[in-house]
Amino acid sequence: MDIMERAQAVREAAASGSRVGLTELARSSAWRKSLEERGLLEIVDRTDTTGYLVSVEAMNELLDSINELESQLERFTVQQLFIARGDKERWQSGDELAQGAKSSLRKRSAKVRAFLDGGE
């Protein structure tokens, strides 16, 4: 189920069969079939929503959707960093990057040593 379908399920949570009262939750197990079918049930105390009961499958789908959206956001953010940086610097990788890092540390060795020894 994709995120739009999940959003629809949340909207339908107020529909008949999608709500279960706290008393019914405690006294019977009839709500389990609805949970299995819908993946989401609204838990109510009188008329106030107390919470939502989500099946394992529905929660995993929701978490997968969130992870996918976070990945897309991360890719977009990295892409924007590359665009913002433009041609200001040539990108390094592998041995070239390692040698550059070592060279930078050698140039700043006194400052690095002072920092490691508790200075600034």
C-alpha positions as CSV (number, residue, x, y, z in Angstrom):
1,M,0.0,0.0,0.0
2,D,1.5,3.3,-1.0
3,I,1.4,6.5,1.1
4,M,-1.7,7.8,-0.7
5,E,-3.6,4.6,0.0
6,R,-2.4,4.8,3.7
7,A,-3.6,8.4,3.9
8,Q,-7.0,7.2,2.5
9,A,-7.1,4.5,5.2
10,V,-6.5,7.2,7.9
11,R,-9.4,9.2,6.4
12,E,-11.6,6.1,6.4
13,A,-10.7,5.5,10.1
14,A,-13.8,7.3,11.1
15,A,-16.0,5.2,8.9
16,S,-18.2,2.4,10.2
17,G,-16.1,-0.6,11.3
18,S,-12.9,1.5,11.6
19,R,-13.6,2.6,15.1
20,V,-13.3,0.5,18.2
21,G,-14.1,1.7,21.7
22,L,-11.8,1.1,24.7
23,T,-14.5,-1.1,26.3
24,E,-14.9,-3.3,23.1
25,L,-11.1,-3.5,22.8
26,A,-10.8,-4.9,26.3
27,R,-13.8,-7.2,26.2
28,S,-13.8,-8.8,22.8
29,S,-11.5,-9.7,19.9
30,A,-13.9,-8.9,17.1
31,W,-11.8,-5.9,16.3
32,R,-8.9,-8.1,15.2
33,K,-10.6,-9.0,11.9
34,S,-11.2,-5.3,11.1
35,L,-7.6,-4.6,11.9
36,E,-6.4,-7.4,9.7
37,E,-8.6,-6.1,6.8
38,R,-7.9,-2.4,7.2
39,G,-4.5,-2.3,8.8
40,L,-5.6,0.7,10.9
41,L,-8.3,1.2,13.6
42,E,-9.2,4.3,15.5
43,I,-9.4,3.7,19.2
44,V,-12.1,5.9,20.8
45,D,-13.2,6.6,24.4
46,R,-16.8,7.7,24.1
47,T,-16.4,10.1,21.1
48,D,-12.8,11.2,21.7
49,T,-10.0,9.6,19.7
50,T,-7.6,8.0,22.1
51,G,-5.2,6.6,19.6
52,Y,-4.8,4.4,16.5
53,L,-4.1,0.7,16.4
54,V,-1.9,-0.2,13.4
55,S,-1.1,-3.7,12.2
56,V,2.5,-4.8,11.8
57,E,2.2,-4.9,8.0
58,A,0.7,-1.4,7.9
59,M,3.4,0.0,10.2
60,N,6.1,-1.7,8.1
61,E,4.6,-0.2,4.9
62,L,4.4,3.2,6.6
63,L,8.0,3.0,7.8
64,D,9.1,1.9,4.3
65,S,7.3,5.0,2.8
66,I,9.0,7.2,5.4
67,N,12.4,5.7,4.6
68,E,11.9,6.2,0.9
69,L,10.9,9.8,1.4
70,E,14.0,10.4,3.6
71,S,16.2,8.9,0.9
72,Q,14.7,11.1,-1.8
73,L,15.2,14.1,0.4
74,E,18.8,13.1,1.1
75,R,19.5,12.7,-2.7
76,F,17.9,16.0,-3.4
77,T,19.9,17.7,-0.7
78,V,23.2,16.3,-2.0
79,Q,22.2,17.3,-5.5
80,Q,21.6,20.8,-4.3
81,L,25.0,20.9,-2.6
82,F,26.7,19.9,-5.8
83,I,24.7,22.5,-7.7
84,A,25.5,25.3,-5.2
85,R,29.2,24.4,-5.1
86,G,29.4,24.4,-8.9
87,D,32.8,24.4,-10.4
88,K,34.5,26.2,-7.5
89,E,36.6,23.2,-6.7
90,R,37.5,20.0,-8.4
91,W,36.2,17.0,-6.6
92,Q,38.7,14.4,-5.3
93,S,38.2,10.8,-4.5
94,G,40.2,7.7,-3.6
95,D,44.0,8.0,-3.2
96,E,43.9,11.6,-4.4
97,L,41.5,12.5,-1.5
98,A,43.6,10.5,1.0
99,Q,46.8,12.3,0.0
100,G,45.1,15.7,0.2
101,A,43.8,14.9,3.7
102,K,47.3,13.8,4.8
103,S,48.9,16.9,3.3
104,S,46.3,19.1,5.1
105,L,47.0,17.4,8.4
106,R,50.8,17.8,8.0
107,K,50.4,21.5,7.2
108,R,48.3,21.9,10.4
109,S,50.2,19.5,12.6
110,A,51.1,22.0,15.3
111,K,47.5,23.2,15.6
112,V,46.2,19.6,15.6
113,R,48.7,18.6,18.3
114,A,47.8,21.6,20.4
115,F,44.1,20.7,20.1
116,L,44.7,17.1,21.0
117,D,46.8,18.1,24.0
118,G,43.9,20.2,25.3
119,G,44.8,23.6,23.9
120,E,42.9,25.5,21.2
